[in-house]
Structure formats: C-alpha cells, structure tokens
Amino acid sequence: MDLNTRMQNVAVVGAAGKMGSGIALLLALELAFRALENPRDTFVLSLIDTHDAGLQGLLRYVRDQARKEGERQVNRLRALFRDRADLVENAEMVEAFVAEVMLHLRTGKTLALAGDALLVFEAAFEKEEVKFQIYNELAVLCPPSAWFLTNTSSIPLHVLTDQCGIQGRMIGFHFYNPPAVQKLVELIVPEGCDPELVAASEDLALALRKKTVPARDIAGFIGNGHFMRDGLRCIREMEHLALDYGFVQAVYMVDKVSRDWLLRPMGMFQLIDYVGIDVFQLILRVMDKYLQEGLHSDLVDTLLEMGVRGGQTSSGGQKDGFLRYDKGRPAGIFDPATREYVPMDPAFTADLDGRLGPHPDPALTWKALSRDPGKEGRLRAYFATLKGLDSLGAGMARNHAEDSREAALDLVRQGVAARAEDVNAVLTLGFFHLYGPVNDYLD
C-alpha cells in the first residue's frame, strides 16, 4: 500500500491541542492538494479530541490558515483550477481551496472515528498512561495494516508498542512547536519498525516540507535529551549564584547570559516558561524513569506546588512562569519567598548588567544574525572576543557553551544521536539556535 493510498484515510488524535492543531493543519492542507491533483480518490481527515469547543476552535483555525495558504500558493491553485470556468479571480480560487480543505475534515470525541484510518497521528498529552489507553483502543479499532505516528517527545516508543501490541507499526514523528512553522521532524525508529513505514515517513516529511533528523529510541531523544540537561544545568547555576546575589537576581543573570551572551532567541528560563514548567517536570520524570540519571529539580516541584506553571494560552499568548510577561516580553521575575513578581525596571537591570560586565558586542543579537549571510564569520569573531574577556558574564557564557557541548557529545556517546551533526541540526532547526553546541568557537 503506497503513501497516497494511506493518505486517503488519516486521523489525528489530540487534534485540538497545541501540537495537534498544527499537525492537523499541515495534513488538511496536504490532503486538499492531493484531492485536487487526484480527483478520483477520496480523502478523509478525522480530527479527534475530547472537547467540542476545542474542535470548533480547530476548524476555525484550519479555515483561516487555509485561506492564507491559498493566497500564498495562488499560482499553484491557478494551475489546479485551470478547467474551472467559474473561477476567474484569485480570490475565488482561494475560497474554492478553503472549501476543498474543509470538505475533507470530520471531527469527533471518540477514537471510534479513527476506526478505518490507515495512518494515525497521535499528539496526546505526554503521559504514559494516557498514551497506553489510546493505543490499546486503537490497536483494536484500526485495521491491522494501520500505521501509527506518535508525536511523543520523551517516552520510548518500544514501551508504547510492547504495552499495546503494535510492534513494527509505530514510528516517532516528532514535530517541533509550532508544527506549521518549524522545519524539523525528529524521526525516531524503534527496533523492528516496518522499513516501509520508515520510508513512507521520510516521503511524508518531504511532502510537508520538513527536514528529518534521525534519533535512537532512548527516552528524551535528541531534542529533550539536550534541552532537559541544559535546563537543569541553568537551574543549578542560578541556585549557586543566588547564594551571593539573591534568587530573583540570579534568575535574571542566567536568563540574560543564556540569551544575549550565547546569542539565542530565548533565555533558558523564558524557554522553560514557553514549554511549560509542568511539561518540563513531566519530561524530566519520564526520562529519569528510564535513564536513572537523577534528572530532577526541587525548584520546579516547588514552583508547581505554588501554581506557577508557565505554558501558553489557547490563543498562543505566554503565561507567567519563572518570568512575568507583558505583551509577550519578560517584565518581572517570580520570587518564591514572597510569591510575587519583582519588576525588571531599569534600575534593577542596570545594576545586574553592570555586575555581569560589558557584552562582547552589544549590537550583535540573535535577531540581527539570524538572516546574516556572513553569520559564520561574525560568530567566530564574537566568540574570539568572548574568549578574551575577564568578567562574570563572559565566564558564565563560556562555561554554559562548554557544558552544552558536552551534553551534546554525551548524546552521541550514548547512541541517542548517530553524529554530533544531528544534535546540531536539532538545536538549530528545532530550537532556532544560530549554531550547534558542538563547535570549535572557543577552542
């Protein structure tokens, strides 16, 4: 059975969630184009979630994004609609495309809707018991030939397949957030996986305009394997600094250095907030269960007990976590001692910036470099300057870069990644870093 045949009946479980909605959109657009190119075939995309409101919101989201995609691909639509005499203006073709996208969607709250699916994407909450329940039901409901593509970011796939009796029919197809924008898919192939499923997954990623990076079936894989360890490292550094500078001050300093001095899009505490402190804790627990490395943070547990969770609103806004946000920008820092947010006013930041010392190049930022064709040369010059500075901030940045490099190399030594280049690819594609952690900038 070829991929196009399987694409004629697809389901997404957890379709209304943050990741599921992006996956649903990508598939809806792909199926609409396939339907227009193969008018004799019938394509169905079943979107499954537990909340009616979430599913209705998902349909609105898909419709709105389909209109934007139609506008972007109007030349392709003109070719596809060349025999439609009733469609003359671009706007008419775009609306016809939107109608085509919505035509193939069906929604429901039970897994029975996936009963005839040949390709099932799962983006349910990252809890083993939740996924066990889903796959045990799907194993009975779906045809024996059905393939399962899980978006799990930490749970070993062999645990899911062995528990649910679907050995050989599951692959890790881990999108990064947001799936509609991110180019990376981390492809996790468990032992005994059907080679045809592996090949079809590569073809599907290409059709969705994604780049795959292979990872071995070890808890956390490459992305979270590095992120969790990098996050814990920053928490430990912050707790050490807090002994001399205070908790709030230490959070600011580590976040500042991990963003501005390492030229990353977010500081570490902002990134943990973006993912969600609760999700961060959940992934740590999953990884530590299988790796037994002591991957844990008492501070994370404490913050969650206080109701400090981070994460995002249904509209994509950032919720307060380690940091308080004003129009999406960090504006305060949570103090567990008072359970209040301390404003990041100019006097506060100026004092701590002074303690960190002068930045190697204040004009050089992640944003400025992200589209710079001469990025590599400028990065080398930047790190050469950083290497020669004797200041608190420079020392923190160098130590963080070296620890990040070692964490990446550990993933290669452990066999999670086949090559250092694969770790670099995940960090640059999936986390939007300007450079991979394995480099010679500070050698």
N, C-alpha and C positions, 0 to 999 in steps of 0.2 A: 504494500500500500504506500503510494507516494505521499509527499508532504501536502500537495494540493488537495488530495482526497481527504486527508486528515483535517485540513483547514476548513473543510465544509461543515464540520460539526465540532465546535470548540466551546469550552466552558471556562469561566474564571470563578474560583471560589474565594470569597473575601473581596469581591469586586468593588465594594463601596469604600474600602479603606484607603489610606494614604497611598500605599503602593499598588493595591489592587485597581484603583481607579485609573492610574497611569497605564498599567498593563492593559486594562480593558480598552482604553482609548487607542493605544497602539494597535491592538488586534482589530478593533472596529474599523479603523482606517484601512488596515491591510486587507481585511475581508471585503470591504466595499470596493476597493480597486480590483481585487481578484474577481469579484462578481461582475464588474463591468467588463473585464477582459475575458471572462468565461461565462457568457450569458446563459449557457445551457445547464450550468451547475447551480446548485442551491447551497447557500452559505448561511449558517446559523451560529450566533454567538450568545451563549447563555450566561447571564450575569447573576451571580448568586451571592446574597448577603442576608443578614438576619434582620435588617431594619428597612421598613418601607421608605422612611424619609431619606435614608442613605441612598437607596436605589433610585429614588426620584431625583435626588441631587446629582447622582451619577449620570442619569440620562440628560439632564440639563448641561452638565459639564461636557459630555461627549458631543452633544449637538453644537454647543458653542465652539468647541475646539475643532470640530469637523468643518464648520464654516471658515475658520481661519486657515485650516489646512487646504481647503478648496481654493481659497484666494491665493495661497502660496503656489499651488500647483495648477493654476488655471490653464496653462499651456497643455499640460497632460490631459486635463479634462476636455479641452477643445478637441484633442485627437480622439479621445474615447467617445465623445458625443458627436462626432462628425456626421453621423447618419441621423441625428435627431433634428429634424427640420424645425421643431417647435422651440429649440433652444438656440437663440441668436446672441444675446448679450452675455458677457462674462458672469454677471450677477445671476442670470437664470441658470447657467451651468453650475455655479457654486451651490445654489439652492437645490438643484437636482441631485448634486453629490451629497448634500446633507440628508436629503430624503433617502438616498441609497444607503447611507451609513445606518440610519435609524431603522431601516427596513429589516435589517438582519439581526436586530437585538431582541432578546426576550429576557425578562427578569423574573426572579422568584426567590423565596426564602428557604427552600428545602433543597437538599442535594439531589433529590429525585430529578431535578431539572437537568442534571448532568448525566442522566442515565444512558443516553445514546451518544455521548461525546466520545470522540476518538483522540482528542487532545485536551487535557485538563491542566489549567494553570492554577496553582494554589498560592494565595497570598494572605493566609490566615495569620492570626496573632502568633508571635514567636514563643509558643508554649508547647512542650511535647504532648501533653495530654489533649490539647485542642487538636493538634495535627493527627494524633493517633485516632481520635474519634472520627475525624473527617475521612482519613484514608481507609479505615476499617469499613466505613459505609460505602465509599467509592469503589472499593475492591469488589463489593457485592453488586452494586448498581451498574457499574460501567462494563462495557464489553471486555472480554479477556484480552483483546488487542489494543485497548486504550493505553495511551502513554500519559505519564504524569510529570509535569514540570513544576518543581517547587521553588518558591522564592525565599526559602529559609536562608537566613544569614549566619546561622551558627550551629544548628542541630545536624549531627552527622546523618547523611542520607541512609547509610546502612541500618541505622537504628529504626528509621521510619519504614524501610522496605521489609526488614525482618519482622517487625512488630505487626505489619499489616498484610504480609504475604504478597507483595507486589515486586518481588525481586526481578531485576532486569528491565523493569518498565518505568523507572523513575530516574530523572536527571535533575541536578541543581541548575536552575536557570535564574541566577540571582541578579535582578535589576538593581540599579542604584537610584536613590531618590533625588529628583523626581524622574520616574521611568521615561516619561515623554521627552525629557531633555537630555538626560545622562546618556552618554555613548557606550558605557561599559555594561557588559553582562559577564559575570563571573560564572564560568561553566564548570560545575562540579560533577565528575563522572565517578560513581561508585563502582566497586568491583562487580563484575558480572553484568554491567549495563549493556543492553542491546546495542551493538555497533550501529545499527540503522537509526536508532534514536539519537546517538551521538552525532551522526552525520546530518540528520534532519534538524537537529538543534543548531548546528553551525549554519545550515542553509536558512533557517528561520531568522537567526540573528542578522544575517546578511540582508534578508528581505526587510527587516525592521530597522536597518541602517545602524546596527550595533556592532561593536567590536568585542569579541570574546577573549577572555584570558582564562586559561585552564587552572584549576586548583584541585588539590587532592582532597579526598573525603575525610578531613580531620576537623574537628569542632572549631568553628570560627572562620575556617577557610583563610583566604589571604586578607581580605578587607578588614574584617573584625579581628582577625588574628593580630594584625598590626595596630589597629585603632584602639582596641581594649588595652593592650600593653602600653601604648603611647599615652592613653588617658590616665591609666593608673600611675604611670611614671610622673606625669604632671601633678597629679593629686599629691603624691608623696613629696615632690619638690615644694609644692605650695605649703604643705603641713610643716616642712622643715623651715621654710622662710618665715612662716607665721610665728615661730618662736622668737624671732628678732624684730619683725615688722608688724605683726598683727595679722589676723585671719583675712580681713577684707583687703588689706594692703597686699598681702601675698597673692590672693586670687587675681587682683589687678595686674601685678607684676608678671606672673606666669602667663596669664592670658595675653598680655601685651607682647611679651617676648615671643611666645609661640605663634603669634600672628604677624606682628610688624617686623621683628628681627629675623624670623625664618621665612618671611615673605609668603605667608599662607593666607587663604581667603578668610579664615576664621581663627580666632584663638581657641585653645583647647576647651576652655570652659564654655565658650559660646557654642562650639561644636557639640559638646555633650548635651547642652540645652536643646540644640536643634534636633538631635536624635531623640532626646527624652531621657531624663535621668532614670526613669523607671525602666525604659528599654535597655539602657546601659547596664543597669543592675541585672536585668533578666539575661542578657547575653553573657555577662560575667558568670552567672550561675550555671548556665548551660555549658560554657567552655570548661569551667573548673570541675564540673561533674565528670567530664570525660578526660581531661588533661591532668587534673590533680596538681595544679601549679600554685595554688593559693591566690587565684585571681579573685580578689575581693577588696572592697573598700568600706570601712566602718562609716566614713563620712557620707558616702552615697546612701547607706542604710538610714543614717540619721536624718538626712535631708528629706527622704521619702516619708519617714515617720512624721516629720513636721509638715507634710503636704506640699513640699517643694518638688515639682515634677518636671518642669520644662515641657518640651514637646511643642506641637503646633495645633492651632485651631483648625476647625473644618474648612475655613477659608484660606488657610495657609499662613496665617499670622503666627508670630513667635510668642509662646507662653513664657512667663517668667520662670527662671530656674536658679542656677548659680548667679545669673545676672538678671536685672530688670530691664525691660525693653521699652523704648519709646519710639513708635513708628519704625519698628524693626531694628533699631540701633541700641547697643548697650548703653544704659543710662544709670545703672545702680548695681550694687553688689550685695548679696544676701549675707547677713551676719547671724549665724545660728545662736549667738549669745543673746541677742535682743529680739531675734525673729523679725527683724526689719531690714529694709534695703537702704544701704548707705549711698547717697547720691554721688555720682562721679563728676563732681563740679570741678571747675578749672583749678582751684587751689589744691584740691586732693590729687588730681592727676599731675599737676606741675611738680609737686613735691616728690611723687614717686618716680616720675620720669627723670628727675634730677638724680635720684638715687641709682637708677639703672645706668645712667651715663648717656653720652651722646650716641645717637643712632649712626651706624656706619654711613648711611646715605638717606637722609630724610625724604628726599624726592623720589626715592625708589620704593615702590609699593607693589603688592601683588597685582592690583588692577593695572598699574602702569606697564608692568612687564608681561601681562597675560597675552597681549597681542603684538608684542615687540619682536620683529623678525631677528633682531640681534640679541635675543634673550640670553643665549648661552654665554656669549662673551661678557655681557653685563653681570650675569650671575657669578662668573668666575672672578671678575674684578671686585664684586661686592664681598664675596667670601674671603678674598685675599685681604681686604681691608678689615673685615670682621676678625680674621685670624690674628691681626696685629694689635687689636685694641685690648687694653687692660682696664676693664670696667665690669661691674656686676652684670649688666645686661649682656655684654659680649660673652662673658664666661657662661652665663645661663644658656645663651643661644648655641654656643659651641657644644656644651655638654648635651643639650637636647638633640642636636643634629647627630652627634656621635651615638647616643643611645638609640635614636630612631634607626640609624643604620644597622646597629647590632640587632635590634628587634627584627628588622627585615631579613638580615642574614640568618638569624635563627629560624625563620620560616623556611628558608632554603635548606638549612641543615636538618630540620625536622621532616623535610619532604612535603610540606604543605604546598610550597611553590617549587616548580622544577628549576627555575632560574631566578636570579636576582632581578633580571629584566621584567619578569612577570610581576614581582612585587612593585617595582617602579611603575609599571603600566597601571596597576590597580590604584595606586596613590595619585597618579597624575590624571587618569581618566575618571575614576570614581570619586575622588576627594578634591579634584581640581587643583592639586599641588602643581607648582611650576616646574618642579624637578622631583625625581625619585629619591628615596632615602639612601640608596646605595650609589654613591658618587665619590669623586676624589677632590671635592671642592676644598676640603680642609686638610688634605694630606700634605 
